[in-house]
Amino acid sequence: MSLEQSIKLAVESLGANLYDIVSTKAHDRNIFRVLVTAEGGISLDKCAEISRMISPILDVDEPMNGEYILEVSSPGIERKLRTKEHFKASVGEKVKVKDFATETYKGELIFADDQKIIVKTEFADEEITYDSILSAATYFEW
């Protein structure tokens, strides 16, 4: 079983869902970030509980050569969309999508399946295949 699968099982056993795992660096520190979601949102107490549950898993299968800080949090209201599941779960939200041709589409995500998404922009409904997406994220208008 992979590290991601082990973490996913642990997170789900606590009534949450694994959204993403991100390895990054900030201020010369390695950060192993586990992003989780749950119906009704994720509380700080739930993040702490998940952190305690997955810490022993990371002791056995150490990411980042064992030199990291573990962060468990919600992906937030403005979050990256990387998988088909992320897009499907975000239908109805505002998104910003960049494709490899450097076009940017900004609007409401009105459809997502296993082949493509449709973004309703102010001009038209734009159909975009997953293999043409360079980056995507939800956004919130303040």
N, C-alpha and C positions, 0 to 999 in steps of 0.2 A: 504494500500500500504506500502511495506517495505521501509526502509531507502535507500537500494540499488536501488530499483525501482524508488524512487523519484529523487535520484541523477542521475540515468541513463536518465530519462526524461529531467531533466534540462540540462545535458551535450548535449544531442541530439538536444535540442531546439536551441543550439548555434552552430550547425553544426559540432560537434565533436562526438566521440564515447567513451563510458566508457570501458576501458581495464581491470581495476581491482581496488579494494579497499583493502588497506592493513593497518592494525592497528599494530603499532610497538612501540618500546621504544628505545630512544637514549639519552645518557647523562642524565638519570633520567627524561626525558620528554616523555610524550605520544605523538605519532605522528599519525594522521589520514591522510593517503596518498591516494589521488585520482589520478589514472593514466589514462590519456586520449590520444587518437590518433585522427588523421584526415588525410584525403587525402592531401598529400603534406607536412605533418608534423604539429607540434604544435608550435606556437610562444609563447613567454613570455606574450605578450598582451592577447592572447587567454586564457592562463592559469589564468591570473589575472581576466579576464571576467568571466570565469567559477567559480573561487573562490568566486567572488562577488555574483554570481547567487545561489550557493549552501550554502553559509553561513547562510541565513535565514532558510533553511531547517534544518541545523544542530542545530540552536538555538531552534527549536521546538522538534526535535528528537535527543537529544545530545548523541553522541557516547562516549565511554570511560569515563562515569560518568561526562561528561562535562569538563574534565581536559585534553585538548589536543591542539596540534598545527596542523592546517590544512595546508597540502601541496598539491598543484595541479601541476602535471608535466607529461611529456612524460614518457613512460616506458623505453625509451632508446634503444640503438642499441643492447645491451646485456640485455635481459629481461627474467624473469621467464615465463614458459609456464605451466599454471595450468588447463585450460579448453580445451575442444575439439575445441572450437572456436579459442583459441590461437594457437593451432597446425595447424588448417586449414588455418589460416591467415599467417602462417609462412612457408608454403610449398615453397621450393626453397632457404631457408636460411640454414645456418650452425647451427646445434644443438648438444647439449651434453645431453644424456639421461641416467639416472641411474635407474636400476630396483631393485626390492626387493631382487633379488639374488646377488646383489652388482656387477652386470656386468655394464660396462659403454660403451655406444655406442656414437661415435663421428663422425659426417659427415653431409651430406646434407639431409634435410627432403624432401623426394621426393613424399610422399603421406600421406594424413590424411583424415579419414572419421569418422563416429560415433563409430566404433569398435576398430580401430587400426591405427598405423602410420607405415611408412616404412622409415628407415634411411639408406642411401647409405654410407657405411663405405668404407675404403680402401680395405677391404677384401670381403665384400658381402653386399647384400641388407638385412637388418635386419628388420623383422616384429615384432612389439611390441604392445601388447594390452594395452589399457589405465589402466586396473586394475593391471597391473604389473609394472607401472611406479612409482618410488619413488620420483624422481625429474627430471626436465628438464628445459633447458634454451637455448636461442640462444647465439651464440658467434660470435665474429668478429676477424679475423686474422689480426693483425696489421702489 
